[in-house]
């Protein structure tokens, strides 16, 4: 029962929270990524994941973390996005990593184009009184890429061995 709750609830809830948080505050808390990492190890232990599979999942997370932090250092993505992508890669492993990154890229590109287009139009004053909307509409603000990462993670997650085992 505990395993079902973790597999069906933790990853999707954390991804949804990360997307919502990034949308309204342009930040993704470290707690989200830490919860995903801790949850992965708990689920891996409860499912009896063997050491070789655990190592491959861990390596996928590390590879994504290194690449994502290079992107962060160049100013292409935020630090929260980098940590979320790595924590997600830990859950998905190499077997679903390419699909995840491809969907995240497409969703991120679409989100970027949509926001850039939306930002060209003036907003009514009563709408911009909402701080998060005004921030999202500001041309100087980045793109809440955590939304794209969450969409991609949620699309790929049902194909993972965790979900198929249920």
C-alpha positions in Angstrom: 0.0 0.0 0.0 2.8 2.4 0.9 4.6 1.6 -2.3 1.5 2.4 -4.3 1.0 5.7 -2.6 4.7 6.6 -3.3 4.7 5.5 -6.9 1.4 7.0 -7.8 1.6 10.1 -5.7 5.1 11.4 -5.0 6.5 12.0 -8.4 3.3 13.4 -10.0 2.7 15.7 -7.0 6.2 16.9 -6.9 6.2 17.7 -10.6 2.9 19.5 -10.4 4.1 21.5 -7.4 7.3 22.4 -9.2 5.4 23.6 -12.3 2.9 25.7 -10.2 5.7 27.1 -8.1 7.8 28.1 -11.1 4.7 29.7 -12.8 3.8 31.9 -9.8 7.3 32.6 -8.3 9.8 31.8 -11.0 11.5 29.5 -8.5 11.6 25.8 -7.7 12.4 25.0 -4.1 15.3 22.8 -3.4 12.9 20.8 -1.2 11.1 19.6 -4.3 14.3 18.1 -5.8 15.4 16.7 -2.5 12.0 15.1 -2.0 12.2 13.5 -5.5 15.7 12.2 -4.8 14.8 10.8 -1.3 11.5 9.4 -2.8 13.4 7.7 -5.6 15.7 5.9 -3.2 12.8 4.8 -1.0 10.8 3.5 -4.0 13.9 1.8 -5.4 14.5 0.0 -2.1 10.8 -0.9 -1.7 10.7 -2.4 -5.2 13.9 -4.3 -4.8 15.7 -2.5 -7.6 19.0 -4.3 -8.1 22.4 -2.5 -7.8 23.1 -2.3 -11.5 19.7 -0.6 -12.2 20.2 1.7 -9.3 23.6 2.7 -10.6 22.3 3.4 -14.1 19.5 5.6 -12.6 22.0 7.4 -10.4 24.4 7.9 -13.4 21.5 9.3 -15.5 20.8 11.8 -12.7 24.4 12.8 -12.4 24.9 13.3 -16.2 21.8 15.5 -16.4 23.0 17.4 -13.3 26.4 18.1 -14.8 25.0 19.2 -18.2 22.2 21.2 -16.6 24.6 23.1 -14.4 26.7 24.0 -17.4 23.5 25.4 -18.9 22.9 27.2 -15.6 26.4 28.7 -15.6 25.8 30.0 -19.1 22.5 31.6 -18.0 20.4 29.4 -20.2 18.3 27.9 -17.4 17.7 28.5 -13.7 19.3 26.5 -10.9 16.0 25.1 -9.8 15.4 23.9 -13.3 18.8 22.2 -13.4 18.1 20.4 -10.1 14.6 19.4 -11.1 15.8 18.0 -14.4 18.5 15.9 -12.6 16.0 14.6 -10.0 13.6 13.7 -12.8 16.4 11.9 -14.7 17.1 9.9 -11.5 13.5 8.6 -11.6 13.4 7.9 -15.3 16.9 6.5 -15.9 18.6 6.2 -19.2 15.8 4.1 -20.7 13.4 7.1 -20.7 15.9 10.0 -20.6 16.0 10.8 -24.3 12.2 10.9 -24.6 12.0 13.1 -21.5 14.6 15.6 -22.8 13.0 15.7 -26.3 9.5 16.4 -24.8 10.9 18.9 -22.4 12.7 20.7 -25.3 9.5 20.8 -27.4 7.3 21.9 -24.5 9.9 24.5 -23.4 10.2 25.9 -26.9 6.4 26.2 -27.2 6.2 27.8 -23.8 8.9 30.2 -24.7 7.3 31.2 -27.9 3.9 31.6 -26.3 5.2 33.7 -23.4 7.3 35.9 -25.8 4.3 36.5 -27.9 2.0 37.2 -24.9 4.5 39.7 -23.5 4.3 41.8 -26.6 0.7 42.8 -25.8 -0.1 45.3 -23.0 -2.0 43.9 -20.0 -4.9 45.6 -18.4 -3.9 47.3 -15.1 -6.3 45.2 -13.0 -4.6 42.1 -14.3 -1.1 43.3 -13.6 -2.0 44.0 -10.0 -1.4 40.3 -9.5 2.3 40.3 -8.8 3.0 36.9 -10.4 1.2 37.8 -13.6 3.1 41.1 -13.8 6.3 39.2 -13.3 5.4 36.6 -15.9 4.5 39.3 -18.4 7.7 41.3 -17.8 10.1 41.1 -20.8 13.1 41.0 -18.5 11.8 37.9 -16.7 13.0 34.5 -17.8 10.9 31.5 -18.8 9.4 29.3 -16.1 11.0 26.2 -17.7 10.0 24.0 -14.7 6.6 23.9 -16.4 8.1 22.2 -19.5 10.2 19.9 -17.3 7.1 18.9 -15.3 5.0 18.3 -18.5 7.7 16.1 -19.9 8.2 14.2 -16.7 4.5 13.5 -16.3 4.2 12.4 -19.9 7.1 9.9 -19.7 6.5 8.6 -16.1 3.7 6.2 -16.9 6.2 4.2 -19.1 8.7 3.7 -16.2 9.3 0.4 -14.6 7.8 1.7 -11.3 4.5 2.4 -12.9 4.5 -0.8 -15.0 5.2 -2.9 -11.8 1.9 -1.7 -10.4 
